Amino acid sequence: MSENRFRKRLNSLDSVISKPWLVGLISVGSSVLIYTILIQFVPLRDVAIGYYLSIGIPAVVGPMVAFMVRGYIGRIEKKNQELAELDATNKRLFSVISHDLRSPLASLKTVMDLLVEEQLSLEEGKLMIKDLSQKTNRLLDFLNEILTWSMRQTEARPQSAQQFDARASIESILKLFEDQRLAKNIDLETNDLAGSMYADPDSFSFVFRNVYQNALKFTPPGGKIEVYTEKKAQHLHTIIKDDGVGMSPEVLEKVLDPQELYSAQGTNAEQGTGFGISSAINYLKDNHGELKVETEEGQGSKFRIVLPLFSLP
């Protein structure tokens, strides 16, 4: 049976069992019909009792079975949707990986060949290696993101939510990107970083790292980034605000679409894949959080990583 025919039959079945009263009616009608035919050939002492049973039992059992089957079909459809989304993500990832791995590796081979053949001066070699080093750093970041994501997918590792303080994770990541910030002469202002939240610490670190790296990427040399936390309505907001290039509504829609790997060049021609922010949005959903963005083209952006203060009931 073809997939389309199977889906049509599944939809037809679903349209019936989505109405348990209809299943009950069909069950009762079928039971009464079978019983009526049966008594034509088998003599029974009390025909009325048989009719009561043929009506009562299907009326109770039919809807119950319909509810159970509908639940199973719902779970199957949900799994099919998850598999379709995962398949689409995998296809986009393979496309990105094939491009992003090939480019720095090809550049590395070119530089090595030129050095071996002594066709590069020392200064030329330094410039090419510096450029290659930047591409390699970007590639390593991307591979780390993919490894983290793939471990979650292949191991089906659940989110290990717990109560923890945001400060340690934030300060560790700020220190990790200190050289990148200083290279662009970006001023960093950290106000209140205190605040406890209930989430998976690894997921929070992944999200903050990608959002902060995004702010560094789109803030021009000599610009400014602010990082601080706020408590609002039983949630902790971790805020990364920059005075960078900002985004138009059309670009923002693409950035916040977890199914689209949107990327653009940074203020120093930094490249990206769009995978980090896309994964961050999904991680936040798994932790009962969300990513909020206030932005205006040419006026900078303010990202809010919103996570619950305490465990949700």
Buried (B, 14 or more C-beta within 10 A) or exposed (E): EEEEEEEEEBEEEBEBBEBBEBBBBBBBEEBBEEBEEEEEEEEEEEEEEBBEEBBEEBBEBBBEBBEEBBEEBEEEBEEEEEEEEEEEBEEBBEEBBEEBEEBBEEBBEEBEEBBEEEEBEEEEBEEBBEEBEBBBBBBEBBEEBBEBBEEBEEEEEEBEBEEBBBBEBBEEBBEEBEEBBEEBEBEBEBEEBEBBBBBBBBBBBBBBBBBBBBBBBBBBEEBBBBBBBBBEEEBBBBBBBBBBBBBEEEBBEBBBBBEBBBBBEBBBEBBBBBBBBBBBBBBBEBBBBBBEBBBEBEEBBBBBBBBBBEEEE
